[in-house]
Amino acid sequence: MVGDINTRPEIVGARLKAARSVKRLTQESAASALGVARTTIVAMESGKRPVAPSELRTLAELYETSEGELLDDELPELQMEVDFRMNSQDTQGIEEASVAAILHRLAASTIQLENLVGQRAPKLDLPDVSISRTGSLEQQAEDAALALRTRLGIGLGPIQDLTALMEFELGMRVFERPLPSQVSGAVAFDASAGAFVLLNSLHPLYRRRVTAGHEIGHVLVRKLGVSILFAEAEPTDREERFFDLFGVALLTPAAAVRKKAEELQRMFGTFSVRHLLMMGVFFNVSIEAMTRRMVQLGLLKPGTYEQLRTKGVGLKHRDQVLDELPEMEKAPPFTPRALLLASLAYQRDLLSEQQIASMLELDLVSVRRALDSDAGDLKESSLELAF
């Protein structure tokens, strides 16, 4: 590393602050590692005091990042504070910090990739929603979900490809990566950079869809920063409750759920557990999400989901209804938009397969297979579009 740091102090300071935040470290911890006063760290992070090379090296090791990332002029500036909800000392707290770091790196790499291929960042095309402190939260979520469906012109039917809709219609960047089992996903929103969603690829598709719906809710209210969603965590505040309600309402419109349930009862003369599972498959959501949705709409009695769990109704029964199609549930390494960007960079010899794998935190074999596939092949004869 060179003796002088040429990157502007305010840029280095902002990156140091972000790296410290992601690692859940206090300014006192950083000051102790350097052997300086906390006020010195404050001055560094605000750009009022330059960082010496030796100090940068120490802080990079402490924050488990590289000096290059802290100094790279090509990396975008992302001002995304992490909304930590778990105790930093327990397992969930450690997982929360790890997932936040992954999403932050993926967001920065994606913006860098967009800039490299000359692709403008997608325009966030979502209504700006405010959550009222009074009135029914359920009704607010229903109204917001219906407004978004109307805006997109998708009617009341099931959303077949939610990821593609998020990327190409809503202007969000989506990633699916293996995460700790307790973590459903994460979302990051920056006023200038836009929205980024990370889903746990180890979870089945119907769970990832519910998670994605929840994260869309975060962006609807323009909630700044990074938030991590845990699978079994109960909503801790009114906003989180709204996001849960909105996500399910988006995937299972009230009118469509009522119509489908009435149709099944009319056809068979009764509404059974099998029909409930058929509803879950039809809307492609989990058994829990479907059951609780029907309870919310007054179509099933409260406590139905708990009764089903007691009776052992679960994934194997859903799979029987689904007729065992697990290949539909597997998360691809690339989302559609990410594959287009990566293919373009690769075909132009701007990035190697190894560089793409490193930037997007994928294994080399998956990247090579995707880029060699028909979906990733850009070497086709040109067609002239008529406008």
C-alpha positions as a Markdown table, in Angstrom:
| # | Residue | x | y | z |
|---|---|---|---|---|
| 1 | Met | 0.0 | 0.0 | 0.0 |
| 2 | Val | 1.3 | 3.5 | -0.8 |
| 3 | Gly | 2.4 | 5.8 | 2.0 |
| 4 | Asp | -0.2 | 8.5 | 1.4 |
| 5 | Ile | -4.0 | 8.2 | 1.3 |
| 6 | Asn | -5.2 | 10.1 | -1.7 |
| 7 | Thr | -8.9 | 9.4 | -1.3 |
| 8 | Arg | -10.8 | 12.4 | 0.2 |
| 9 | Pro | -11.1 | 12.2 | 4.0 |
| 10 | Glu | -14.9 | 12.6 | 4.0 |
| 11 | Ile | -15.2 | 9.5 | 1.7 |
| 12 | Val | -12.8 | 7.4 | 3.8 |
| 13 | Gly | -14.5 | 8.6 | 7.0 |
| 14 | Ala | -18.0 | 7.6 | 5.7 |
| 15 | Arg | -16.8 | 4.2 | 4.7 |
| 16 | Leu | -15.1 | 3.6 | 8.0 |
| 17 | Lys | -18.4 | 4.6 | 9.8 |
| 18 | Ala | -20.4 | 2.3 | 7.6 |
| 19 | Ala | -18.0 | -0.6 | 8.1 |
| 20 | Arg | -18.0 | -0.1 | 11.9 |
| 21 | Ser | -21.8 | 0.1 | 11.9 |
| 22 | Val | -22.1 | -3.2 | 10.0 |
| 23 | Lys | -19.8 | -4.9 | 12.5 |
| 24 | Arg | -21.8 | -3.5 | 15.4 |
| 25 | Leu | -18.8 | -1.9 | 17.0 |
| 26 | Thr | -18.8 | 1.3 | 19.0 |
| 27 | Gln | -16.6 | 4.3 | 18.4 |
| 28 | Glu | -15.0 | 3.5 | 21.8 |
| 29 | Ser | -14.0 | 0.0 | 20.5 |
| 30 | Ala | -12.4 | 1.6 | 17.4 |
| 31 | Ala | -10.6 | 4.2 | 19.6 |
| 32 | Ser | -9.3 | 1.5 | 21.9 |
| 33 | Ala | -7.9 | -0.5 | 18.9 |
| 34 | Leu | -6.0 | 2.5 | 17.7 |
| 35 | Gly | -5.1 | 3.8 | 21.2 |
| 36 | Val | -6.7 | 7.1 | 20.6 |
| 37 | Ala | -9.6 | 9.1 | 22.1 |
| 38 | Arg | -13.2 | 8.5 | 20.9 |
| 39 | Thr | -13.2 | 12.1 | 19.7 |
| 40 | Thr | -10.5 | 11.1 | 17.2 |
| 41 | Ile | -12.7 | 8.5 | 15.7 |
| 42 | Val | -15.6 | 11.0 | 15.5 |
| 43 | Ala | -13.3 | 13.4 | 13.6 |
| 44 | Met | -12.1 | 10.6 | 11.2 |
| 45 | Glu | -15.6 | 9.5 | 10.4 |
| 46 | Ser | -16.8 | 13.0 | 9.8 |
| 47 | Gly | -13.9 | 13.7 | 7.4 |
| 48 | Lys | -12.4 | 16.4 | 9.6 |
| 49 | Arg | -9.2 | 14.4 | 10.3 |
| 50 | Pro | -7.3 | 12.4 | 7.7 |
| 51 | Val | -6.6 | 8.7 | 8.5 |
| 52 | Ala | -3.0 | 7.6 | 8.5 |
| 53 | Pro | -2.1 | 4.4 | 6.5 |
| 54 | Ser | -1.3 | 2.5 | 9.7 |
| 55 | Glu | -4.6 | 3.5 | 11.3 |
| 56 | Leu | -6.5 | 2.5 | 8.2 |
| 57 | Arg | -4.8 | -0.9 | 8.2 |
| 58 | Thr | -5.7 | -1.5 | 11.9 |
| 59 | Leu | -9.3 | -0.4 | 11.4 |
| 60 | Ala | -9.7 | -2.5 | 8.2 |
| 61 | Glu | -8.6 | -5.6 | 10.2 |
| 62 | Leu | -10.9 | -4.7 | 13.1 |
| 63 | Tyr | -13.9 | -4.2 | 10.7 |
| 64 | Glu | -13.0 | -7.3 | 8.7 |
| 65 | Thr | -12.8 | -5.4 | 5.4 |
| 66 | Ser | -10.0 | -4.6 | 3.0 |
| 67 | Glu | -8.1 | -1.3 | 2.7 |
| 68 | Gly | -8.8 | -1.4 | -1.0 |
| 69 | Glu | -12.6 | -1.2 | -0.4 |
| 70 | Leu | -12.1 | 1.7 | 2.0 |
| 71 | Leu | -10.1 | 3.6 | -0.6 |
| 72 | Asp | -11.5 | 2.5 | -4.0 |
| 73 | Asp | -12.7 | 5.6 | -5.8 |
| 74 | Glu | -14.9 | 3.4 | -8.1 |
| 75 | Leu | -17.0 | 2.1 | -5.3 |
| 76 | Pro | -20.3 | 3.9 | -4.7 |
| 77 | Glu | -21.1 | 5.8 | -1.6 |
| 78 | Leu | -23.9 | 4.0 | 0.3 |
| 79 | Gln | -25.3 | 5.7 | 3.4 |
| 80 | Met | -27.2 | 2.8 | 4.9 |
| 81 | Glu | -27.3 | 2.5 | 8.6 |
| 82 | Val | -28.2 | -1.0 | 9.9 |
| 83 | Asp | -31.4 | -1.3 | 12.0 |
| 84 | Phe | -30.1 | -3.9 | 14.4 |
| 85 | Arg | -32.8 | -5.7 | 16.4 |
| 86 | Met | -30.9 | -8.5 | 18.2 |
| 87 | Asn | -28.4 | -8.5 | 21.0 |
| 88 | Ser | -24.9 | -8.3 | 19.5 |
| 89 | Gln | -23.6 | -11.0 | 21.8 |
| 90 | Asp | -26.0 | -13.8 | 20.9 |
| 91 | Thr | -26.0 | -16.0 | 17.8 |
| 92 | Gln | -28.8 | -14.1 | 16.2 |
| 93 | Gly | -27.0 | -10.8 | 16.7 |
| 94 | Ile | -23.9 | -12.2 | 15.0 |
| 95 | Glu | -26.0 | -13.6 | 12.1 |
| 96 | Glu | -27.7 | -10.2 | 11.8 |
| 97 | Ala | -24.3 | -8.4 | 11.4 |
| 98 | Ser | -23.1 | -11.0 | 8.9 |
| 99 | Val | -26.2 | -10.7 | 6.7 |
| 100 | Ala | -26.0 | -6.9 | 6.8 |
| 101 | Ala | -22.4 | -7.1 | 5.6 |
| 102 | Ile | -23.3 | -9.4 | 2.8 |
| 103 | Leu | -26.1 | -7.2 | 1.5 |
| 104 | His | -24.0 | -4.1 | 1.8 |
| 105 | Arg | -21.3 | -5.7 | -0.3 |
| 106 | Leu | -23.8 | -7.0 | -2.9 |
| 107 | Ala | -25.4 | -3.5 | -3.2 |
| 108 | Ala | -22.0 | -1.8 | -3.7 |
| 109 | Ser | -20.9 | -4.5 | -6.3 |
| 110 | Thr | -24.2 | -4.2 | -8.2 |
| 111 | Ile | -23.9 | -0.4 | -8.5 |
| 112 | Gln | -20.3 | -0.9 | -9.6 |
| 113 | Leu | -21.3 | -3.4 | -12.2 |
| 114 | Glu | -24.1 | -1.1 | -13.5 |
| 115 | Asn | -21.6 | 1.7 | -13.9 |
| 116 | Leu | -19.1 | -0.6 | -15.6 |
| 117 | Val | -21.5 | -1.6 | -18.4 |
| 118 | Gly | -23.0 | 1.9 | -18.7 |
| 119 | Gln | -26.4 | 0.8 | -17.3 |
| 120 | Arg | -28.4 | 3.4 | -15.5 |
| 121 | Ala | -29.7 | 2.4 | -12.1 |
| 122 | Pro | -33.3 | 1.3 | -12.3 |
| 123 | Lys | -35.8 | 3.9 | -11.3 |
| 124 | Leu | -37.7 | 3.0 | -8.2 |
| 125 | Asp | -41.3 | 2.8 | -9.4 |
| 126 | Leu | -43.3 | 2.4 | -6.2 |
| 127 | Pro | -46.0 | 4.7 | -4.6 |
| 128 | Asp | -44.8 | 6.5 | -1.5 |
| 129 | Val | -46.8 | 5.2 | 1.4 |
| 130 | Ser | -47.2 | 6.6 | 4.8 |
| 131 | Ile | -48.5 | 4.5 | 7.7 |
| 132 | Ser | -51.1 | 6.3 | 9.7 |
| 133 | Arg | -50.9 | 6.0 | 13.5 |
| 134 | Thr | -54.6 | 5.7 | 13.7 |
| 135 | Gly | -57.1 | 3.5 | 11.9 |
| 136 | Ser | -56.9 | -0.2 | 10.9 |
| 137 | Leu | -53.4 | -1.3 | 10.0 |
| 138 | Glu | -54.9 | -4.3 | 8.2 |
| 139 | Gln | -57.0 | -1.9 | 6.0 |
| 140 | Gln | -54.0 | 0.3 | 5.3 |
| 141 | Ala | -52.0 | -2.8 | 4.1 |
| 142 | Glu | -54.9 | -4.0 | 2.0 |
| 143 | Asp | -55.2 | -0.5 | 0.4 |
| 144 | Ala | -51.5 | -0.3 | -0.3 |
| 145 | Ala | -51.4 | -3.7 | -1.9 |
| 146 | Leu | -54.4 | -3.1 | -4.1 |
| 147 | Ala | -53.0 | 0.3 | -5.1 |
| 148 | Leu | -49.7 | -1.3 | -6.2 |
| 149 | Arg | -51.5 | -4.1 | -8.1 |
| 150 | Thr | -53.6 | -1.5 | -9.9 |
| 151 | Arg | -50.6 | 0.6 | -10.7 |
| 152 | Leu | -48.9 | -2.5 | -12.2 |
| 153 | Gly | -52.0 | -3.6 | -14.0 |
| 154 | Ile | -51.8 | -7.1 | -12.7 |
| 155 | Gly | -55.3 | -7.6 | -11.6 |
| 156 | Leu | -56.1 | -9.9 | -8.7 |
| 157 | Gly | -54.5 | -13.2 | -9.9 |
| 158 | Pro | -51.4 | -14.9 | -8.5 |
| 159 | Ile | -48.1 | -13.2 | -9.2 |
| 160 | Gln | -46.2 | -15.8 | -11.1 |
| 161 | Asp | -42.7 | -14.3 | -11.1 |
| 162 | Leu | -42.3 | -11.9 | -8.2 |
| 163 | Thr | -38.6 | -11.5 | -8.6 |
| 164 | Ala | -38.9 | -10.4 | -12.2 |
| 165 | Leu | -41.7 | -8.0 | -11.2 |
| 166 | Met | -39.5 | -6.5 | -8.4 |
| 167 | Glu | -36.6 | -6.0 | -10.7 |
| 168 | Phe | -38.1 | -4.9 | -14.0 |
| 169 | Glu | -41.4 | -3.2 | -12.8 |
| 170 | Leu | -40.5 | -1.9 | -9.4 |
| 171 | Gly | -36.8 | -1.0 | -10.0 |
| 172 | Met | -35.4 | -3.1 | -7.1 |
| 173 | Arg | -32.3 | -5.2 | -7.1 |
| 174 | Val | -32.9 | -8.8 | -5.8 |
| 175 | Phe | -30.4 | -11.4 | -4.6 |
| 176 | Glu | -30.9 | -14.9 | -3.5 |
| 177 | Arg | -28.0 | -16.3 | -1.4 |
| 178 | Pro | -27.6 | -19.0 | 1.3 |
| 179 | Leu | -28.2 | -17.4 | 4.7 |
| 180 | Pro | -28.5 | -18.7 | 8.2 |
| 181 | Ser | -31.7 | -20.7 | 8.5 |
| 182 | Gln | -33.2 | -18.3 | 11.1 |
| 183 | Val | -32.8 | -15.4 | 8.6 |
| 184 | Ser | -35.6 | -15.0 | 6.0 |
| 185 | Gly | -34.0 | -12.0 | 4.2 |
| 186 | Ala | -32.9 | -8.4 | 4.4 |
| 187 | Val | -33.6 | -5.1 | 2.7 |
| 188 | Ala | -31.5 | -2.0 | 2.1 |
| 189 | Phe | -32.8 | 1.3 | 0.9 |
| 190 | Asp | -30.7 | 4.4 | 0.1 |
| 191 | Ala | -32.4 | 7.6 | -1.1 |
| 192 | Ser | -29.9 | 8.0 | -4.0 |
| 193 | Ala | -28.9 | 4.4 | -4.8 |
| 194 | Gly | -32.3 | 2.8 | -4.5 |
| 195 | Ala | -33.5 | -0.5 | -3.1 |
| 196 | Phe | -31.8 | -3.9 | -2.6 |
| 197 | Val | -33.4 | -7.1 | -1.3 |
| 198 | Leu | -31.6 | -10.3 | -0.2 |
| 199 | Leu | -33.6 | -13.5 | 0.2 |
| 200 | Asn | -32.5 | -16.8 | 1.8 |
| 201 | Ser | -32.1 | -19.2 | -1.1 |
| 202 | Leu | -32.2 | -22.1 | 1.3 |
| 203 | His | -35.8 | -21.4 | 2.0 |
| 204 | Pro | -38.5 | -22.8 | -0.3 |
| 205 | Leu | -39.9 | -20.6 | -3.0 |
| 206 | Tyr | -43.2 | -20.0 | -1.2 |
| 207 | Arg | -41.4 | -18.7 | 1.9 |
| 208 | Arg | -39.1 | -16.5 | -0.2 |
| 209 | Arg | -42.1 | -14.9 | -1.9 |
| 210 | Val | -43.7 | -14.0 | 1.5 |
| 211 | Thr | -40.3 | -12.6 | 2.6 |
| 212 | Ala | -40.0 | -10.6 | -0.6 |
| 213 | Gly | -43.5 | -9.1 | -0.1 |
| 214 | His | -42.5 | -8.0 | 3.4 |
| 215 | Glu | -39.4 | -6.3 | 2.0 |
| 216 | Ile | -41.3 | -4.5 | -0.7 |
| 217 | Gly | -43.3 | -3.0 | 2.2 |
| 218 | His | -40.1 | -1.6 | 3.6 |
| 219 | Val | -39.4 | 0.2 | 0.4 |
| 220 | Leu | -42.9 | 1.5 | 0.0 |
| 221 | Val | -42.5 | 3.6 | 3.2 |
| 222 | Arg | -38.9 | 4.6 | 2.1 |
| 223 | Lys | -37.4 | 3.2 | 5.3 |
| 224 | Leu | -33.8 | 4.1 | 5.1 |
| 225 | Gly | -30.9 | 1.8 | 6.0 |
| 226 | Val | -30.6 | -2.0 | 6.3 |
| 227 | Ser | -33.1 | -4.2 | 8.1 |
| 228 | Ile | -32.8 | -8.0 | 8.7 |
| 229 | Leu | -35.9 | -10.2 | 8.9 |
| 230 | Phe | -35.8 | -13.3 | 11.1 |
| 231 | Ala | -38.1 | -16.2 | 10.3 |
| 232 | Glu | -39.7 | -16.7 | 13.7 |
| 233 | Ala | -39.5 | -13.1 | 15.0 |
| 234 | Glu | -42.8 | -11.5 | 16.0 |
| 235 | Pro | -43.3 | -7.9 | 14.7 |
| 236 | Thr | -41.8 | -5.5 | 17.2 |
| 237 | Asp | -43.5 | -2.3 | 16.1 |
| 238 | Arg | -46.4 | -1.0 | 14.0 |
| 239 | Glu | -44.2 | -0.6 | 10.9 |
| 240 | Glu | -43.1 | -4.2 | 10.9 |
| 241 | Arg | -46.6 | -5.4 | 11.5 |
| 242 | Phe | -47.6 | -3.4 | 8.4 |
| 243 | Phe | -44.9 | -4.9 | 6.3 |
| 244 | Asp | -46.1 | -8.4 | 7.2 |
| 245 | Leu | -49.7 | -7.6 | 6.4 |
| 246 | Phe | -48.8 | -5.8 | 3.2 |
| 247 | Gly | -46.6 | -8.7 | 1.9 |
| 248 | Val | -49.4 | -11.3 | 2.4 |
| 249 | Ala | -52.1 | -8.9 | 1.0 |
| 250 | Leu | -50.0 | -8.3 | -2.1 |
| 251 | Leu | -49.6 | -12.1 | -2.8 |
| 252 | Thr | -53.1 | -13.0 | -1.7 |
| 253 | Pro | -55.7 | -10.3 | -2.6 |
| 254 | Ala | -58.7 | -10.5 | -0.4 |
| 255 | Ala | -61.2 | -10.6 | -3.2 |
| 256 | Ala | -59.3 | -13.4 | -5.0 |
| 257 | Val | -58.9 | -15.5 | -1.8 |
| 258 | Arg | -62.7 | -15.2 | -1.1 |
| 259 | Lys | -63.5 | -16.1 | -4.6 |
| 260 | Lys | -61.2 | -19.2 | -4.7 |
| 261 | Ala | -62.4 | -20.5 | -1.3 |
| 262 | Glu | -66.1 | -20.1 | -2.3 |
| 263 | Glu | -65.4 | -21.8 | -5.7 |
| 264 | Leu | -63.8 | -24.8 | -3.9 |
| 265 | Gln | -66.6 | -25.1 | -1.4 |
| 266 | Arg | -69.2 | -24.9 | -4.1 |
| 267 | Met | -67.4 | -27.6 | -6.2 |
| 268 | Phe | -66.9 | -30.1 | -3.4 |
| 269 | Gly | -69.7 | -29.1 | -0.9 |
| 270 | Thr | -67.1 | -28.6 | 1.8 |
| 271 | Phe | -63.8 | -26.9 | 2.5 |
| 272 | Ser | -61.2 | -29.3 | 3.7 |
| 273 | Val | -57.5 | -29.2 | 4.7 |
| 274 | Arg | -56.6 | -30.4 | 1.2 |
| 275 | His | -58.5 | -27.4 | -0.2 |
| 276 | Leu | -56.6 | -25.1 | 2.1 |
| 277 | Leu | -53.3 | -26.6 | 0.8 |
| 278 | Met | -54.6 | -26.2 | -2.8 |
| 279 | Met | -55.1 | -22.5 | -2.0 |
| 280 | Gly | -51.6 | -22.2 | -0.8 |
| 281 | Val | -50.2 | -23.8 | -3.9 |
| 282 | Phe | -52.5 | -21.6 | -6.1 |
| 283 | Phe | -51.2 | -18.4 | -4.6 |
| 284 | Asn | -47.7 | -19.9 | -4.0 |
| 285 | Val | -47.4 | -19.0 | -0.3 |
| 286 | Ser | -46.7 | -21.1 | 2.8 |
| 287 | Ile | -49.4 | -23.0 | 4.7 |
| 288 | Glu | -49.0 | -20.6 | 7.6 |
| 289 | Ala | -49.4 | -17.5 | 5.4 |
| 290 | Met | -52.4 | -18.9 | 3.6 |
| 291 | Thr | -54.1 | -20.1 | 6.8 |
| 292 | Arg | -53.5 | -16.9 | 8.7 |
| 293 | Arg | -54.7 | -14.9 | 5.7 |
| 294 | Met | -58.0 | -16.8 | 5.6 |
| 295 | Val | -58.4 | -16.3 | 9.4 |
| 296 | Gln | -57.8 | -12.6 | 9.0 |
| 297 | Leu | -60.5 | -12.4 | 6.3 |
| 298 | Gly | -62.9 | -14.3 | 8.5 |
| 299 | Leu | -63.0 | -17.4 | 6.3 |
| 300 | Leu | -61.5 | -19.7 | 8.9 |
| 301 | Lys | -61.7 | -19.7 | 12.7 |
| 302 | Pro | -58.9 | -18.2 | 14.8 |
| 303 | Gly | -56.4 | -20.9 | 15.9 |
| 304 | Thr | -56.8 | -22.9 | 12.8 |
| 305 | Tyr | -53.1 | -22.8 | 12.0 |
| 306 | Glu | -52.2 | -24.0 | 15.5 |
| 307 | Gln | -54.7 | -26.9 | 15.1 |
| 308 | Leu | -53.1 | -27.9 | 11.8 |
| 309 | Arg | -49.6 | -27.9 | 13.4 |
| 310 | Thr | -50.9 | -30.1 | 16.3 |
| 311 | Lys | -52.3 | -32.5 | 13.7 |
| 312 | Gly | -48.9 | -32.6 | 11.9 |
| 313 | Val | -50.1 | -31.0 | 8.7 |
| 314 | Gly | -47.0 | -29.6 | 7.0 |
| 315 | Leu | -44.7 | -29.5 | 4.0 |
| 316 | Lys | -45.1 | -33.2 | 3.0 |
| 317 | His | -48.8 | -32.6 | 2.6 |
| 318 | Arg | -48.3 | -29.5 | 0.6 |
| 319 | Asp | -45.9 | -31.3 | -1.6 |
| 320 | Gln | -48.5 | -34.0 | -2.2 |
| 321 | Val | -50.8 | -31.3 | -3.5 |
| 322 | Leu | -48.0 | -29.8 | -5.5 |
| 323 | Asp | -47.4 | -33.2 | -7.0 |
| 324 | Glu | -43.7 | -33.1 | -6.1 |
| 325 | Leu | -42.2 | -30.4 | -8.4 |
| 326 | Pro | -39.1 | -29.4 | -6.3 |
| 327 | Glu | -37.2 | -28.1 | -9.3 |
| 328 | Met | -39.6 | -25.2 | -9.5 |
| 329 | Glu | -38.6 | -24.2 | -5.9 |
| 330 | Lys | -34.9 | -24.0 | -6.4 |
| 331 | Ala | -33.4 | -20.6 | -6.4 |
| 332 | Pro | -31.3 | -19.8 | -9.5 |
| 333 | Pro | -27.9 | -18.2 | -8.9 |
| 334 | Phe | -28.8 | -15.1 | -10.9 |
| 335 | Thr | -32.0 | -13.1 | -10.9 |
| 336 | Pro | -33.0 | -12.0 | -14.5 |
| 337 | Arg | -31.5 | -8.5 | -14.2 |
| 338 | Ala | -28.3 | -9.6 | -12.6 |
| 339 | Leu | -27.8 | -12.2 | -15.3 |
| 340 | Leu | -28.2 | -9.5 | -18.0 |
| 341 | Leu | -25.7 | -7.2 | -16.3 |
| 342 | Ala | -23.1 | -10.0 | -15.7 |
| 343 | Ser | -23.5 | -11.3 | -19.3 |
| 344 | Leu | -23.0 | -7.9 | -20.7 |
| 345 | Ala | -19.8 | -7.3 | -18.7 |
| 346 | Tyr | -18.5 | -10.7 | -19.5 |
| 347 | Gln | -19.2 | -10.5 | -23.3 |
| 348 | Arg | -17.5 | -7.1 | -23.4 |
| 349 | Asp | -14.4 | -8.5 | -21.6 |
| 350 | Leu | -14.9 | -6.0 | -18.8 |
| 351 | Leu | -15.0 | -8.7 | -16.1 |
| 352 | Ser | -13.9 | -12.3 | -15.9 |
| 353 | Glu | -16.0 | -15.2 | -14.6 |
| 354 | Gln | -13.9 | -15.1 | -11.4 |
| 355 | Gln | -14.4 | -11.4 | -10.9 |
| 356 | Ile | -18.2 | -11.7 | -11.4 |
| 357 | Ala | -18.3 | -14.6 | -8.9 |
| 358 | Ser | -16.4 | -12.6 | -6.4 |
| 359 | Met | -18.4 | -9.4 | -6.8 |
| 360 | Leu | -21.8 | -11.2 | -6.6 |
| 361 | Glu | -20.7 | -13.7 | -3.9 |
| 362 | Leu | -21.4 | -16.8 | -6.1 |
| 363 | Asp | -19.4 | -19.9 | -6.8 |
| 364 | Leu | -17.4 | -20.0 | -10.0 |
| 365 | Val | -19.2 | -23.1 | -11.3 |
| 366 | Ser | -22.6 | -21.5 | -11.0 |
| 367 | Val | -21.4 | -18.4 | -12.7 |
| 368 | Arg | -19.8 | -20.3 | -15.6 |
| 369 | Arg | -22.9 | -22.4 | -16.1 |
| 370 | Ala | -25.2 | -19.4 | -16.2 |
| 371 | Leu | -22.9 | -17.4 | -18.6 |
| 372 | Asp | -22.6 | -20.4 | -20.9 |
| 373 | Ser | -26.3 | -21.0 | -21.0 |
| 374 | Asp | -28.7 | -19.7 | -23.7 |
| 375 | Ala | -30.1 | -17.3 | -21.2 |
| 376 | Gly | -26.7 | -15.7 | -20.7 |
| 377 | Asp | -25.6 | -15.8 | -24.3 |
| 378 | Leu | -25.6 | -12.4 | -26.0 |
| 379 | Lys | -23.9 | -13.5 | -29.2 |
| 380 | Glu | -27.0 | -13.5 | -31.3 |
| 381 | Ser | -27.8 | -11.9 | -34.6 |
| 382 | Ser | -29.1 | -8.3 | -34.2 |
| 383 | Leu | -32.8 | -7.5 | -34.7 |
| 384 | Glu | -33.9 | -4.0 | -35.6 |
| 385 | Leu | -36.7 | -2.6 | -33.4 |
| 386 | Ala | -39.3 | -0.4 | -34.9 |
| 387 | Phe | -40.3 | 2.6 | -32.8 |
